[in-house]
Amino acid sequence: MTVEENFYQENYKGIQLPEGFFKNNVDQAIDIINDWCHWFFDNHNLNDLSIVEDQDRVKKAVCAQVEYFYELGGNTEMSKSKQAITSLSIGNFSMANSGSNGPSSIYSSKAHNYLRPTGLLYGGIREYER
């Protein structure tokens, strides 16, 4: 499976990414989408999906995952662990954040939502050749 940067810009209409970011991260995004789809794309391509809208949804899922990598600051487990400010004190004023320091996953929920209507998230019973 491949998704071109032109699709990201013209169809998905995502945020402006730094030059080279899409190209450098799209393969990792495809791997995550393929993982969610139970490795369907190891043996199939987008054209094997009979519904054209599903082909676009898969491409949009990849785009959403690339965009999420950008928001995280990278595509690794370390990217999500960047520390946020948890407390601040100025004079007599102090404020503390007891909530989360950010995302707990490198998986984009927006990408997951694009995949939901495709049926690719369902593992179900599969028939394998022996």
Backbone bond lengths (Angstrom), bond angles and torsions (degrees), N, CA, C in turn:
res aa  C-N    CA-C-N  psi(-1)  N-CA   C-N-CA  omega(-1)  CA-C   N-CA-C  phi
1 M - - - 1.450 - - 1.518 107.90 -
2 T 1.303 116.00 140.42 1.459 121.18 174.44 1.528 109.08 -134.34
3 V 1.309 115.25 148.26 1.457 121.76 174.22 1.530 105.90 -132.29
4 E 1.298 115.61 125.57 1.464 120.92 -176.98 1.531 110.74 -87.51
5 E 1.310 115.15 150.54 1.466 120.55 178.17 1.524 110.99 -61.02
6 N 1.316 116.99 -30.92 1.460 121.14 177.44 1.537 111.07 -59.93
7 F 1.342 117.41 -38.50 1.467 120.82 176.66 1.531 109.82 -62.98
8 Y 1.333 116.68 -41.35 1.467 121.16 178.71 1.531 110.15 -58.03
9 Q 1.327 116.40 -46.17 1.460 120.89 -175.71 1.525 113.03 -75.65
10 E 1.334 117.42 -43.74 1.463 121.56 -171.91 1.527 114.52 -88.73
11 N 1.325 117.92 -35.96 1.467 121.05 -176.20 1.524 112.69 -102.76
12 Y 1.324 116.47 -49.35 1.461 120.59 -179.54 1.526 110.70 -74.20
13 K 1.328 116.02 -35.71 1.468 123.44 178.94 1.525 111.95 57.07
14 G 1.330 114.50 50.13 1.456 120.63 -179.26 1.507 113.12 -77.36
15 I 1.314 114.91 -175.72 1.469 120.42 179.14 1.522 109.63 -67.40
16 Q 1.317 116.45 159.64 1.459 121.63 178.31 1.528 108.52 -70.84
17 L 1.321 116.32 118.66 1.460 121.55 178.85 1.517 109.67 -98.21
18 P 1.327 117.20 151.32 1.467 119.00 175.45 1.534 109.99 -60.66
19 E 1.311 115.19 151.30 1.461 119.60 -179.40 1.532 110.12 -56.91
20 G 1.310 115.65 131.76 1.458 121.69 178.21 1.521 114.71 89.11
21 F 1.338 117.65 -15.22 1.472 119.45 -175.98 1.528 111.42 -63.76
22 F 1.321 117.31 -46.32 1.463 120.33 -179.24 1.523 110.25 -59.65
23 K 1.307 116.23 -50.68 1.466 121.27 -178.33 1.525 111.49 -59.29
24 N 1.325 117.45 -39.65 1.457 121.74 -177.15 1.527 113.73 -75.50
25 N 1.332 117.99 -16.31 1.461 120.46 -174.14 1.522 115.00 -120.68
26 V 1.328 118.23 -8.08 1.462 120.61 -174.35 1.533 111.85 -65.59
27 D 1.327 118.42 -35.37 1.465 119.45 -179.21 1.531 111.91 -65.63
28 Q 1.331 116.89 -39.32 1.466 119.89 177.14 1.527 110.71 -67.66
29 A 1.330 116.75 -36.60 1.465 120.57 177.30 1.524 110.40 -65.04
30 I 1.318 117.28 -41.95 1.464 121.32 177.63 1.520 110.13 -61.37
31 D 1.322 117.61 -39.83 1.467 120.58 178.06 1.529 111.68 -61.07
32 I 1.336 116.90 -41.27 1.468 120.10 179.37 1.525 110.28 -66.23
33 I 1.327 117.06 -43.54 1.466 120.18 179.35 1.521 109.96 -64.55
34 N 1.308 117.14 -41.61 1.463 121.11 178.61 1.531 111.05 -63.29
35 D 1.314 116.81 -38.10 1.464 121.34 176.12 1.531 110.30 -60.59
36 W 1.328 117.06 -47.77 1.459 120.74 178.42 1.523 111.96 -61.03
37 C 1.331 116.63 -30.41 1.467 121.91 -178.00 1.529 111.29 -91.12
38 H 1.334 116.72 19.41 1.464 122.54 177.40 1.521 111.40 57.20
39 W 1.326 115.84 39.53 1.469 124.44 175.20 1.527 112.15 60.62
40 F 1.317 116.73 29.46 1.469 122.88 178.35 1.530 111.04 -56.36
41 F 1.328 116.24 -38.40 1.455 119.80 -173.89 1.526 113.59 -82.93
42 D 1.319 117.16 2.79 1.464 119.39 170.35 1.527 110.36 -70.35
43 N 1.333 116.39 -30.79 1.460 121.26 -176.55 1.521 113.53 -119.99
44 H 1.328 117.40 2.39 1.457 121.85 -178.48 1.518 109.27 -137.69
45 N 1.324 115.92 166.93 1.456 120.02 172.72 1.524 108.36 -123.99
46 L 1.308 116.54 176.13 1.467 120.61 -176.54 1.524 112.25 -58.84
47 N 1.316 117.36 -34.60 1.466 120.68 -179.07 1.527 112.63 -66.54
48 D 1.330 117.93 -15.76 1.464 120.91 175.95 1.529 111.85 -73.39
49 L 1.322 117.20 -15.18 1.466 120.92 174.78 1.522 107.25 -80.90
50 S 1.312 117.10 118.86 1.465 120.90 -172.46 1.527 113.72 -73.48
51 I 1.309 117.41 -20.27 1.462 121.10 -179.60 1.530 108.47 -98.59
52 V 1.323 115.96 117.82 1.470 121.76 -176.48 1.527 110.90 -58.09
53 E 1.320 117.27 -38.32 1.467 120.65 179.47 1.525 111.03 -61.60
54 D 1.339 117.38 -34.23 1.466 120.23 177.70 1.520 110.71 -67.69
55 Q 1.321 117.31 -36.23 1.462 120.50 176.06 1.528 109.75 -60.31
56 D 1.338 116.57 -44.36 1.459 120.62 178.10 1.524 111.83 -66.37
57 R 1.326 116.90 -37.89 1.471 119.94 179.48 1.524 111.27 -63.23
58 V 1.320 117.04 -39.42 1.466 120.30 178.36 1.530 109.82 -65.60
59 K 1.321 116.80 -43.50 1.468 120.14 177.56 1.527 110.77 -62.13
60 K 1.332 116.77 -41.43 1.468 120.20 178.58 1.522 110.90 -66.01
61 A 1.325 117.47 -34.48 1.466 121.15 176.44 1.525 110.14 -62.34
62 V 1.326 116.76 -42.54 1.465 120.68 177.23 1.526 109.71 -62.62
63 C 1.320 117.19 -44.41 1.466 121.18 179.09 1.527 111.28 -61.66
64 A 1.318 116.76 -43.27 1.467 120.69 178.90 1.523 110.58 -62.52
65 Q 1.335 116.94 -36.78 1.464 120.69 179.61 1.527 110.33 -68.72
66 V 1.331 118.14 -41.21 1.467 121.15 176.71 1.524 109.77 -61.42
67 E 1.323 116.29 -45.39 1.461 121.24 179.34 1.532 110.93 -60.90
68 Y 1.319 116.44 -39.77 1.462 121.14 178.71 1.532 110.54 -65.32
69 F 1.331 116.94 -39.22 1.461 119.49 174.65 1.528 110.17 -56.82
70 Y 1.324 116.66 -42.38 1.462 120.62 179.35 1.539 110.31 -62.07
71 E 1.320 116.22 -44.53 1.467 120.14 -179.88 1.527 111.65 -63.69
72 L 1.343 116.33 -33.02 1.466 120.33 178.00 1.520 112.62 -76.25
73 G 1.327 115.49 -21.61 1.453 119.73 -176.68 1.514 112.92 94.35
74 G 1.315 117.78 13.68 1.460 121.77 179.11 1.510 110.81 158.87
75 N 1.342 115.97 -173.96 1.458 119.67 -175.99 1.521 113.28 -122.08
76 T 1.324 116.55 25.24 1.460 119.67 -178.70 1.527 110.45 -118.14
77 E 1.311 115.39 168.69 1.464 120.49 176.66 1.529 111.04 -59.96
78 M 1.321 117.04 -31.32 1.461 120.12 -179.72 1.523 111.92 -68.94
79 S 1.323 117.45 -28.11 1.468 121.07 -178.50 1.513 111.37 -59.89
80 K 1.322 116.65 -38.57 1.457 119.55 -176.09 1.516 112.74 -77.84
81 S 1.324 118.23 -9.69 1.456 119.97 -175.81 1.520 113.18 -96.78
82 K 1.331 117.89 10.14 1.458 119.86 177.42 1.524 109.21 -59.28
83 Q 1.292 115.28 133.78 1.456 120.28 -173.96 1.523 111.87 -82.25
84 A 1.297 115.88 133.22 1.459 122.09 173.93 1.527 108.37 -96.34
85 I 1.320 115.98 162.20 1.459 120.02 176.06 1.522 107.87 -67.79
86 T 1.336 116.15 127.45 1.465 119.63 -178.30 1.520 112.46 -104.57
87 S 1.338 117.88 -19.45 1.463 119.30 175.96 1.526 109.59 -152.63
88 L 1.320 114.08 155.03 1.457 120.86 -177.30 1.528 108.00 -144.91
89 S 1.333 116.34 134.99 1.470 121.13 176.18 1.513 109.37 -133.47
90 I 1.328 114.71 128.96 1.462 121.15 174.86 1.520 106.26 -134.46
91 G 1.314 115.94 111.60 1.462 119.95 -177.26 1.524 110.45 58.85
92 N 1.360 116.63 -125.55 1.464 121.35 179.14 1.523 112.54 -84.78
93 F 1.323 117.27 -6.61 1.466 121.24 -178.42 1.524 110.44 -91.25
94 S 1.319 115.94 132.36 1.464 119.38 173.59 1.518 109.03 -140.90
95 M 1.311 114.82 149.38 1.455 121.20 -178.96 1.523 107.36 -142.61
96 A 1.332 115.80 139.73 1.467 120.11 179.33 1.516 109.34 -131.32
97 N 1.301 115.68 142.92 1.463 122.46 176.91 1.513 107.74 -106.15
98 S 1.308 116.27 110.58 1.463 119.59 -179.67 1.522 111.86 -93.71
99 G 1.335 115.73 1.13 1.460 120.14 -178.33 1.513 112.08 -83.29
100 S 1.294 114.52 -165.47 1.459 122.51 -178.58 1.525 110.92 -68.46
101 N 1.315 115.66 151.42 1.462 121.37 175.44 1.513 111.95 -86.66
102 G 1.317 118.52 8.97 1.455 120.70 179.90 1.514 111.09 137.74
103 P 1.302 115.43 -164.91 1.461 119.88 -176.48 1.519 111.39 -63.12
104 S 1.323 115.99 145.75 1.457 120.02 179.95 1.512 111.79 -101.60
105 S 1.325 117.46 8.05 1.451 120.62 -175.95 1.521 110.02 -149.55
106 I 1.326 116.18 153.33 1.458 119.65 173.08 1.526 110.29 -90.69
107 Y 1.326 117.34 4.13 1.462 122.32 -179.68 1.526 110.47 -93.90
108 S 1.321 116.76 128.11 1.457 122.37 -177.97 1.531 111.29 -80.74
109 S 1.327 117.09 124.33 1.468 120.40 177.12 1.536 110.22 -68.20
110 K 1.325 117.07 -29.74 1.464 120.68 177.48 1.534 109.73 -65.95
111 A 1.316 117.29 -41.86 1.468 120.82 176.99 1.522 110.12 -62.13
112 H 1.314 116.43 -42.75 1.466 121.46 178.78 1.530 111.01 -59.52
113 N 1.329 115.91 -41.54 1.466 120.07 179.75 1.526 112.41 -65.26
114 Y 1.326 117.22 -34.47 1.468 119.32 175.18 1.523 111.45 -63.54
115 L 1.323 116.97 -33.89 1.473 121.10 -177.16 1.519 113.33 -79.67
116 R 1.312 118.27 -22.43 1.470 121.53 -173.61 1.523 114.37 -52.51
117 P 1.342 120.78 -47.73 1.471 118.84 -177.14 1.533 114.77 -77.02
118 T 1.320 117.85 -4.39 1.468 119.88 -176.23 1.521 113.68 -81.12
119 G 1.327 117.74 -21.56 1.459 121.07 -175.09 1.520 113.00 85.65
120 L 1.321 117.64 -5.06 1.460 120.94 -177.25 1.524 113.43 -74.42
121 L 1.318 117.49 -15.90 1.466 120.30 179.22 1.527 112.33 -79.94
122 Y 1.319 116.44 -17.14 1.460 121.25 -178.35 1.520 109.71 -78.54
123 G 1.328 116.25 119.95 1.459 120.89 179.19 1.508 111.70 -76.61
124 G 1.325 115.81 -45.88 1.457 122.43 175.50 1.514 115.85 46.38
125 I 1.285 114.56 -161.93 1.459 121.84 178.60 1.518 107.41 -95.96
126 R 1.307 115.61 129.54 1.453 120.25 -179.37 1.520 110.29 -117.96
127 E 1.300 114.00 150.21 1.456 119.56 177.43 1.527 107.25 -104.77
128 Y 1.319 115.35 125.42 1.451 120.83 -179.42 1.529 109.46 -113.75
129 E 1.333 114.35 145.18 1.464 118.29 174.92 1.513 108.30 -74.31
130 R 1.333 115.54 143.77 1.471 119.07 178.48 1.480 110.57 -109.13
